[in-house]
């Protein structure tokens, strides 16, 4: 990574892209949990059980895709915020060193 040890280097997205992001749980795990919850609630088990059995309608799939997109956008925003905070801290440390020299 460039600039990790020194004050002069800057972080960028390429430096942080090498870190692995934990994998998200799959759609099948999500629907199996819904099926289990639905079986515990009378009257709801049939609808959620059908969802877990592969009877998911397109609106549910669309909502799930939108949630995945929202999660990805949130992760990117967090990464940008982290890079910004690191660069700000490095700048403040550099400025403190310059002020101490004067």
Secondary structure, 3 states (H helix, E strand, C coil): CCCCCCCCCCCCHHHHHCCCCCCCCCHHHHHHHHHHHHHHCCCCHHHHHHHHCCCCCHHHHHHHHHHHHHHHHHHHHHHHHHHHHHHHHHHHHHHHHHHHHC
